[in-house]
Amino acid sequence: MLDRIRASIHRHGMLAPGQRAAVAVSGGADSVCLLHALVELGFAAQALHVNHKLRGAESDADAEFVAALAARLGLPCTIRDAPIPAGADNLEQTARRLRLAFFRDALAQQLADRVALGHTRSDQAETVLFRFLRGAGTAGLAGIRPVTSDGLIRPLIEIPREEVRAWLRERGIAWREDSTNASLAFARNRIRHHLLPGLAHDWNPAIEESLAQTADWAQAEEAWWQTEIDRLAPEYLSHDSSGAVLLRADALQSLPLAAARRLVRRAVELAKGDLRAIDFGHVASVIALSAGVEGGRVHVPGLEICRSFDWIRLAPPVPAHGYRLSASVPGITPVPGTGLAIRLELIENSETFEEGDSVYNDGMDCLDWNRLSGKLELRNWQPGDRFRPVGAPADEKVKDLFQHARVPLWERSQWPVLTDNSAIVWIRRFGAAADRAAGPGSNPLLRVGEVPA
């Protein structure tokens, strides 16, 4: 078995020559086997243990067991108490996040070059089956990665659980049994104790090996796709000023479906930070949005995805807040929820400016100060707003102007509107209202400009 573990380390590039691993040891059979094996192979640097305090005295006894085991093997041992916060929604996920944070801290502190975890081929099979039952695609069926980008390795990933226990028994090595591993309240335990044994008995005696091979196959497929999506992403994905991810609907439709699905997953990961709780249906709904009508919306866990004109925008949901601010003259008023501000300044009509900066810009950016009361406010656009731009024969709905100018839906809620005693006198991009716009005979002028906040 040691030869096979060494071969797995070499095959997956888990450790370069001279590198050492800190070994995560819970006290269970798999992690105890891993620690002994890496000590014998010369790869172990120290032991790590996390005590979640979930089982009272039993948890404390696990920590004491690991400390004593590391001492017998001549290794340092770092133990962290990490109780699960009260009210945690998902006990297993919360515990996993706390452990991963500990392991990353150990790597950041350079306690070792890698952190080795004791996942076996049996864990791999259970993971693949669990994800298949939940409707995962190829990426999900890749299961547990032998090596991760953040420095985690799994040297036992090709060794069955029963072989691990047999190896320990042959050598007289003790381990601890976690009482929660027998609880059928956890889905993984139901798969381990009932579903997989039933499949092995009734359908395929080598089901564990078959599922592990599926993971290996899927990992190779996904590694290739990772490279391909790395190539496509800069061409098809971009970010707006708020950091949201933008994707052209027509570009998505032009791709083969397999590539489009993976590009959507990459966009979701960039916008959300991870792919937790994202399933086939969520990806399919975004693909459908790219082929559907403008103005559609899709909600996936942690994201709001909206299509406007040719663009699909992916961003965490942020409630829009209306604003109504006093606009000083002269002065600069930041527009909430955006990266811009509106600058107001009084100027003489006779003033000259640098080339390209006209005095009243054909009436579009300058207001006749004598037609204003001076009680100016800056507020956000509101449904039902109307005004008459310069050159228009009558009032128009601002919503219609947005449509003609192809202003995306997600930009409209914070769109700045300047009012004078509640009457709209200027709107970003559409300029001054016709009845307040400056003309050649106006003096002084109120110049309205847009600057970075």
Sequence and secondary structure as in RCSB ss.txt:
>XXXX:A:sequence
MLDRIRASIHRHGMLAPGQRAAVAVSGGADSVCLLHALVELGFAAQALHVNHKLRGAESDADAEFVAALAARLGL
PCTIRDAPIPAGADNLEQTARRLRLAFFRDALAQQLADRVALGHTRSDQAETVLFRFLRGAGTAGLAGIRPVTSD
GLIRPLIEIPREEVRAWLRERGIAWREDSTNASLAFARNRIRHHLLPGLAHDWNPAIEESLAQTADWAQAEEAWW
QTEIDRLAPEYLSHDSSGAVLLRADALQSLPLAAARRLVRRAVELAKGDLRAIDFGHVASVIALSAGVEGGRVHV
PGLEICRSFDWIRLAPPVPAHGYRLSASVPGITPVPGTGLAIRLELIENSETFEEGDSVYNDGMDCLDWNRLSGK
LELRNWQPGDRFRPVGAPADEKVKDLFQHARVPLWERSQWPVLTDNSAIVWIRRFGAAADRAAGPGSNPLLRVGE
VPA
>XXXX:A:secstr
 HHHHHHHHHHTT S TT  EEEE  SSHHHHHHHHHHHHHT EEEEEEEE  SSTHHHHHHHHHHHHHHHHTT 
 EEEEE    TT S HHHHHHHHHHHHHHHHHHTTS SEEE    HHHHHHHHHHHHHTT  HHHHT S SB TT
SEE TTTTS HHHHHHHHHHHT      GGGG TTSHHHHIIIIIHHHHHHHT TTHHHHHHHHHHHHHHHHHHH
HHHHHHHHHHHEEE TTS EEEEHHHHHHS HHHHHHHHHHHHHHHHSS TT  HHHHHHHHHHHHS TT EEEE
TTEEEEEETTEEEEE        EEE  SSEEEE TTSSEEEEEEEE TT   STT  SSGGGTSEEEGGG  S 
EEEEE  TT EE BTT SS EEHHHHHHHHT  HHHHTT EEEEETTEEEEETTTEEBTTTB  TT  SEEEEEE
EE 
